[in-house]
């Protein structure tokens, strides 16, 4: 097979700029990495944080995108477990050092020297990507390319957040975007009750949540009809933390699932008392990925997708910023 010498990418030169199409040279492939033809790449809220300069680790210029589905074109000599032509997913965590205390304790999501796809190494807003083979996942055949893309972050981070929420039955999702619409289907399959909190007045979003199986949907300024066992906050809005605490039973957990959030305002200690817990989710592990993709396959979930061309990335990001998407946006090169 003749490999491409160049590829098209949507590059972000600096925070606050528009993504611009550029022609990149295909780099040499390191021994433990793979050249992948991108088939689909999801558009994630984290991409907006990279765009806005809200992630200190981000390196510019950068090609965003970390929900990548593609087909392997070439592999380094040390790659094992994959073959040319396999379909794989490339997630947010692109590499970990393997030697820091966190990696040695099987907490690679907290690695001291990580690499993040679309943030510190080029991502999937392109028609080709080079990725470390050890951090790629095989994709269940049941999912099309565009359906599989949001599973690589919205699904994976949501799954980790759901696990950290514990075994509670009544769970609130604050912010009903790509992650919540996937996790709702997983949680309903697990026979949990989901309460959806959207922007006030978002009737369409609340209807969408109920269609997916939520037993209640309302504005984030409303109280649910029952006290919650746990809440997952997907929206990057710090004021939702005290609101979620007020909706929580004693011993409940509030999980902050975003990589960036506005400051959490002060709140009375009484709202936390009763062994309520606030915790955050940081990145993902490969174990998370393997477990989630099995669950996603078995649960029968069906992601809701709106597709855009690669060069329409700016439009897709703006639609996401303005909350004018139901489900997930996916770029198709």
Secondary structure, DSSP 8 states (H G I E B T S, - for coil): ----SEEEEEEE-STT---EEEEEE-----TTEEEEEEEEEEE-HHHHHHHTT--TT--SSEE----EEEEEEEE-TT--S--TT-EEEE-SEEE--S-SHHHHTT-GGG-TT-EEBTTTB--SSBSEEEEEGGGEEE--TTS-HHHHHGGGTHHHHHHHHHHHTTT-SEEEEES-SHHHHHHHHHHHHTT-EEEEEESTT-HHHHHHHHHTT-SEEEETTS--SS-EEEEEE-SS-THHHHHHHHTEEEEEEEEE--S---------HHHHTTT-EEEE--S--HHHHHHHHHHHHHHT----EEEEEGGGHHHHHHHHHTT--SSEEEEE-
